[in-house]
Amino acid sequence: MSDVLEGGGSRRSGPPRWVWLAAGVVIMLGAATWAAADGVRAPSAGSDRPPAAGLASAPPPPPSPPSAPSPWPSAAGACGSTVFRPLLSAQPLTERIGVRLLVGGYGVRLVDADTGTARPVRGIPIDATHTVSELVSAAGVVYVKSAACDGGTGPVYRLDADTARPIAATPVGDLLAGADRVWAVEYPAASAPPTAPVRLRPLNAGRAVALPSGAYPVADTDAGIVAAANQLGARPHVVLLDPTTGRPVRTLGAGVPLAVDRSHLLLQRDPCDLNHTPRSCTIARIDLRSGHQDSRYTLPTGRVPVSAGSLSRDGGLAVFQLARAHSDPRFDPGHPIPPADIALLHLDTGRLDIVPNLELAPKTGAGLTIADDGSWLFAAVNDGDHAHLLAWHPGLDAPRSVARLPGPITWTPSLLIA
């Protein structure tokens, strides 16, 4: 399935090495006031039958009540969680891809896409009380964060071949990686004053940097640190910060960041949230060094991104979760937020491809990445007591199953090209 979006294509590119999982949460916050009447309801199962012969004076029986939608399919996950399962119809992978991937969640496993074999990385907890929530790469080295059931801070490991070694003396909240640097992101405590800065502490080399209060760093790029800011009473906006001083260099625009590479930002312009589903959502491609808009893409009416995106190495493709315009009438998730598809946006032509035969439950995520040559996209989805690693490219009628990875997890499986 594909559409051609309004807007031009990209002209410059760079390698993607960022996943900002909080973007989907930011977008979903606006859904609290979304009218439930916009959802699709199951059709009535009742009928108006005429009275039986000989009983013409009797009133007709009342119509049958409408059939109620079923609860969304779920399974038990780690830490006592309930996982809403993806609706998936995958086919076996018969093509050779030549890609190896690191999949987080239940520890870290190195998966060979051609054989489907998975080898666990030693040194990282592999049990139902820990979840590998982040996998990032900087200067060819992979760093891993493992968190306990509360989902907060956790230790950081550095991968050397198939063994992980702890490197952070204190638990870390988030990881931020650039081409050559990796940072531990330290947010102020709840008791800290509103002016307390966010700090970036280098894990490989360099000095710590203090960022403005309220900044949420999302990418370390050649141009500087890209950060989102959502000050109370003001529209969300994105700024570029000096990586040495933490001071603002320029404002990149109002909206929510979708994806960032070394030279460009994909920015969700207003009204890219579920409060404005009747209107179209616009994505702008912003040059980080100049702040100028290179391209603009208008998504189908009523559909908005509900996750962070991942960019191909050449900057020509972006993959992200895209909310459907309506709820699935077969299921009741307990709220009006619709399910989502995985979408592939071609930044040169504006074409939008939707992965068929895969429907993600509302408020759930998928680990997403694109092969270095742009030939395949990969998705890791949580199915409760296991995860699926999937592969797809335009033209296929269903995702291909790369591996089934046993072990319960709590959140979205993290994913990285090895």
C-alpha positions, 0 to 999 in steps of 0.5 A: 500500500502506498500514497504519494505525499505533497512536498519535495524530496531531500537533497542531503543525507547522513547516517542515523544513530538515534532512537527517541522512544519518548516522541510517541508519548509526547504526541499521545498526551494530546489524545486525552480530549479526543472525542470518543465519538470519532471512533468506529463502532461495531455494526448492530447485529439486530433486525426488524423481523415482521411478526409471525403468522397468526400473531399480527396483533402481538408487538414485534420482539425488540431488536438484539443489542449490538455485538460488543467488540472484544478486548484487544488480544493480550499476553503476560509480559515481564514484571507483571505487565500486560502486553497488547499483542500486534495483529500479525500475519507474517511469511517465512523469509526466503531471501538472503539479506546479509544483515545481522541485528542486535535485538534488546529486551530480554537481554541482548541477542545477535541475530543473523537475518539469513539463518534466523539464529540468535546468540545471546550477548554475555554479561547482561542480565537475561531474566524477566526482571530486567529489560534492555531499553536502549541500544546505541552506537558511537564510533563503531562501539555499541552501548546498552542500558538495562533497566529493572521493572520500574523502568527508571535508571539502570547500568550501562554496558559496552559491547566487545564482540559477544561480551558486555562490560559495565562502564557506568559507575552510577545508574543512567536515565537515558543514552544519547549517541552521536557519530563519535560520542556517547552521553549519559543524560542526567535529568534533575530530581523531582525536588530540584528547582525549575531552573536546574539544568539537564546534564550530559555526561560523556561515557567515552571521553570529554567534559560534561555539558549543562543544557538549559532547564526543560531541554530534552536532548534527542540527537548528537549531530555534526551541527550540535545537540538537537533538543526538544523543549516543551515549556508550560504554556508554550508550543513545543519547539526544537533547538540546536545547542552548542555541544561544548557550552550547551547554549542555544545556537538556533531555533529549528522550528515549532513542533515535535522531532520525528527523526534526526540524522547528522545533517537534517531534522524531520519535524512534525509541524502542527497539528501533528497530534491526535487532537487534530485528526480531521486535519492533515499533519505536515512533516518538514525536513530542516537543514541543521546548519542553516535552519532552513526547510528543504522539503515538506510532506503532508500525511494522509488526513487523520493520520499522525506519527506516534513514535520516533522515526529512524532514518536510512544511512543515506537519509533518503528513507524514514520509518515510523509508526503512523496512527490509523484514522479510526479505531479497529471496530473488532476490539475495544482497547479501553480508550479512543486512541487508534491502532498504528501501522508501520510506515516508510516515507521516501524523502526524495519522492514523498511516497508513503508505503504501509507495511501490510498484514501488521497492525500495532495495538494502541499505545504500543511500540516497535523497534525500527531500523533500516538496512544500511543500503536502504533495501530492507526495513526491520521491526521488532515487536513485543508479543508478551512472552516473546518478540518477533523480528520482522523484515519488509520492503515495498512490494511484499504482501506481508512482513517476513519473519526473521526470528522468534525470540523467546523471553518476556519483556515489558516495553518495546524491543530495542533494535540496532544494525550490528 
